[in-house]
Amino acid sequence: MNILYLSQYFPPEIGATQARAYEMAKNLVAMGHRVTMLTEMPNHPSGIIPSAYRSRFRLMEEMEGIHVVRSWVYATPIKSFKRRMVFYLSFMLTAVLNSLFLKEKAYDLVYATSPPLFVGVAGVFIARSRRIPFVFEVRDLWPESAVELGELRSQKYIRWGHDAADFCYRRARAIVSVTEGIQEMLLAKPIQPNKVFLVKNGTNPEKFRYVLDSRLEERLGWRGKFVALYAGNHGVAQGLETIVDAAAYLTDHPAIHFAFIGEGPRKKQIIAYAERKGLENVQFLSEVPSEEISEYISLAGLCIVPLKKNRLFEGALPSKIFDSWSCGKAVVLSVDGEARREMETAGGGIYVEPENATALADAVVRVFKNPALAEEMGEKGRRHLYQKGYIRSIQAEKLSRIFEKLMKEG
């Protein structure tokens, strides 16, 4: 099968979206499919395009058998709402234009992953122009999530967002959700139930594995410390101030150290918040390449997976949980709903109420004082990955079967 895959975010960018798109595409290629990835010039989340990619409208690359087509995008470090909209719309337009120049003509289907929602809109136009099926992957409901987080308040824009989403839902031959919560919300809409499929998040055990690097431990200043690690996007949804507040409660535990890895629109504010509190048990590190992050996770005593207290996140299932388990690490989870149920079923960590800094601090101390418990939870989490099939290669096989089913139906 010849698949045209649209994902605005893709490596060398780092993040959950990029990892899922790359792993899915790589595994589809390994199964014998041909995959063309239509994506942007890398810039996320800094908003700065590396010099090797600047001043180009289109760039072709090969990445482990994936034919990557990169499109120009309006990128800026200033993340205001209007500039983000221009950023999203610019990719939508350039992706459609660059699809016209693809040498390969006989694609079997278009697979577009959202958010941003406009990737789906681009996918619809490309699929219709080529008269092939459009399959829409929904990793986050938009505009619902933007409204819940207070990022979108204009009734006019909210209405347009719903119209754009409905446009994609109606024209999709199949819709792939990544959590049961998103699937339930989609099924509550006027969408045919038989065209909604579930392919959850997962991890790659070959990449995320326990690797002890004593030199890295020394360089980071983590030797002799119990590290509570957050690795991921520093955005609005994560509510990272709660982790800083938990660190403030534990200043009388000198062995406990909090570390943040990653970038994002809220990073400067989080650093300033920690500095105002005068904390010496908090460390902020830059983004780490995905092929190296397991070395950092392996040195941690536990991994923190937070989201803000919001009903929309009760249908979330962050891939950070699976990556942490794959490295054999216990998780302290402050996400209620589906993620909590998954973790409690696995026995792979401790749930705390979202945005409750005291409860988070207590959970960190509990794991710190019980190393055998931490090891047991990490091992249970790792076994759970295989028992439930939360492995990228298995999920790509499931996605492949969905595609093949559509092709047989004609």
Secondary structure, 3 states (H helix, E strand, C coil): CEEEEECCCCCCCCCHHHHHHHHHHHHHHHCCCEEEEEEECCCCCCCCCCHHHCCCCEEEEEECCEEEEEECCCCCCCCCHHHHHHHHHHHHHHHHHHHCCCCCCCCCEEEEEECCHHHHHHHHHHHHHHCCCEEEEECCCCCHHHHHCCCCCCHHHHHHHHHHHHHHHHHCCEEEECCHHHHHHHHCCCCCHHHEEECCCCECCCCCCCCCCHHHHHHHCCCCCEEEEEECCCCCCCCCHHHHHHHHHCCCCCCEEEEEECCCCCHHHHHHHHHHCCCCCEEEECCCCCCCHHHHHHHCCEEEEECCCCHHHHHCCCHHHHHHHHCCCCEEEECCCHHHHHHHHHCCEEECCCCCHHHHHHHHHHHHHCHHHHHHHHHHHHHHHHHHCCEHHHHHHHHHHHHHHHHHHC
